[in-house]
Amino acid sequence: AGATIHLVLRLRGGCFIAGAKVLMAGNISMDIEKIKENDSVMTYNMVNKQLEPHLVKKMIKVFANELCIITTEDNENIVCTAAHPIYCVNKERWCCVEALPGDIHKTPE
């Protein structure tokens, strides 16, 4: 069975499922499927190293057959498509589950 997911365009693209919480302006948490065009979401500015508000320009819903669950070190789960970029603090770069051309992966020894 598939799931309806909500597209978040950033770098390579990728999607989150309904119910994923998004930090809005005013420090309010909202389910991703309730966000509308012109809502103000908080984004992280990598240059200034701070959160800042940005307006949502467009919402797109897509259907996906496969999702992955990423568990953080504090046991929080992130459910998204394999191509969704996640910033990995310990690697200081954007990563995703899905290997794409140019990605270099090592298997544990």
C-alpha positions in Angstrom: 0.0 0.0 0.0 1.2 3.5 -0.8 0.8 6.8 1.0 0.0 10.3 0.0 3.0 12.4 0.8 3.8 16.1 0.7 6.6 17.5 -1.4 9.3 19.7 0.2 11.5 21.1 -2.5 15.1 21.6 -1.3 18.3 20.5 -3.1 17.3 17.1 -4.6 13.6 17.2 -3.5 11.9 14.6 -1.4 8.8 14.2 0.6 7.3 13.8 4.1 4.1 12.0 5.1 0.9 13.6 6.4 1.3 14.4 10.1 4.9 15.5 9.8 5.4 18.6 12.0 6.7 21.8 10.4 7.9 24.8 12.5 6.0 27.9 11.5 6.7 31.5 12.2 5.7 32.4 15.7 7.2 29.1 17.0 4.0 27.1 16.2 4.2 23.5 15.0 1.8 22.5 12.2 1.0 19.3 10.3 2.6 19.6 6.8 -0.7 18.8 5.1 -2.4 21.9 6.7 0.2 24.3 5.4 -1.1 26.6 2.6 0.5 29.0 0.0 1.8 32.2 1.7 2.0 30.6 5.1 5.3 31.5 6.8 7.6 28.5 7.7 10.8 28.6 9.6 13.9 27.7 7.6 17.6 27.3 8.6 20.0 29.8 7.0 23.2 27.8 6.6 25.3 31.0 6.0 24.0 32.9 9.0 23.4 29.8 11.1 20.0 30.9 12.3 16.3 30.2 11.8 14.4 32.7 9.6 10.9 32.8 8.2 10.1 32.2 4.5 6.8 32.2 2.7 5.5 29.0 1.1 5.3 29.5 -2.6 3.6 26.3 -3.7 2.3 23.0 -2.3 2.4 19.8 -4.3 1.0 16.4 -3.3 2.4 13.2 -4.8 1.9 9.4 -4.3 4.8 7.2 -3.3 5.1 3.4 -2.9 8.2 3.4 -0.7 9.0 5.3 2.5 11.9 5.1 4.9 12.0 5.6 8.7 15.1 7.4 10.0 15.5 7.2 13.8 17.5 10.0 15.4 19.8 9.5 18.4 17.0 10.8 20.7 14.6 8.1 19.3 12.5 10.5 17.2 11.4 9.0 13.9 11.5 10.9 10.6 9.3 9.3 7.9 10.1 10.4 4.4 11.0 9.3 0.9 14.5 7.9 0.4 15.6 10.8 -1.7 14.7 13.4 0.9 17.9 15.3 2.0 18.5 15.4 5.8 21.3 17.6 7.2 23.7 15.4 9.2 25.4 17.5 11.8 28.1 14.9 12.5 29.0 14.8 8.7 28.4 18.6 8.3 26.6 17.9 5.0 23.2 17.0 3.4 22.6 13.2 3.2 19.8 10.9 2.1 19.1 7.2 2.3 19.0 6.7 -1.5 22.3 6.6 -3.2 22.4 8.8 -6.3 25.1 9.2 -9.0 28.1 10.8 -7.4 27.3 9.6 -3.9 30.1 7.7 -2.1 29.0 5.1 0.5 31.2 2.8 2.6 30.0 -0.4 4.1 30.9 -1.0 7.8 34.0 -3.2 8.2 
